[in-house]
Amino acid sequence: MNFRENYEERRPLGGGLLRSKREWFESLRLIEDFQRRHGASVVCGHAPRDPETLRDGFA
């Protein structure tokens, strides 16, 4: 996922950053399903604190 707000609020990217809303929601559904089944953490690449959280988790 790109931004934490997009993931948590189930809000697709805007403007020219999104090719297909349908495909975006399908990707979101797959990520949510994987997270639920495996207890995975979701790291959003453009969320300021997420990469830091990931780094701290492996330290």
C-alpha positions as CSV (number, residue, x, y, z in Angstrom):
1,M,0.0,0.0,0.0
2,N,1.1,3.5,-0.5
3,F,-0.4,5.7,2.2
4,R,-1.7,4.6,5.6
5,E,-4.9,6.7,5.1
6,N,-5.7,5.0,1.8
7,Y,-5.4,1.6,3.5
8,E,-7.3,2.3,6.7
9,E,-10.0,4.4,5.1
10,R,-10.3,2.1,2.0
11,R,-9.8,5.2,-0.1
12,P,-8.2,4.7,-3.6
13,L,-5.4,7.0,-4.8
14,G,-6.6,10.0,-6.7
15,G,-5.9,11.5,-10.0
16,G,-3.4,9.9,-12.4
17,L,-2.0,7.6,-9.8
18,L,-4.8,5.1,-10.2
19,R,-5.5,3.1,-13.3
20,S,-8.5,1.1,-12.1
21,K,-10.6,1.5,-9.0
22,R,-11.9,-2.0,-9.4
23,E,-8.3,-3.4,-9.5
24,W,-7.3,-1.2,-6.5
25,F,-10.2,-2.6,-4.4
26,E,-9.3,-6.2,-5.5
27,S,-5.7,-5.6,-4.4
28,L,-6.9,-4.2,-1.1
29,R,-9.1,-7.2,-0.5
30,L,-6.2,-9.5,-1.2
31,I,-4.0,-7.6,1.3
32,E,-6.7,-7.6,4.0
33,D,-7.3,-11.3,3.5
34,F,-3.6,-12.1,3.8
35,Q,-3.3,-9.9,6.8
36,R,-6.2,-11.6,8.5
37,R,-5.2,-15.2,7.7
38,H,-1.5,-14.8,8.6
39,G,-1.5,-12.0,11.2
40,A,0.7,-10.0,8.9
41,S,1.7,-6.4,9.4
42,V,0.9,-3.9,6.5
43,V,3.7,-1.4,5.8
44,C,2.7,1.6,3.7
45,G,5.7,2.8,1.8
46,H,4.8,6.5,1.8
47,A,3.5,6.6,5.4
48,P,6.2,8.5,7.4
49,R,6.3,6.2,10.4
50,D,5.7,2.8,8.7
51,P,9.3,2.1,7.4
52,E,10.7,3.1,10.8
53,T,8.3,0.7,12.5
54,L,9.4,-2.0,10.2
55,R,13.1,-1.3,10.9
56,D,12.5,-1.3,14.6
57,G,10.7,-4.7,14.3
58,F,13.9,-6.3,12.9
59,A,16.4,-4.7,15.1
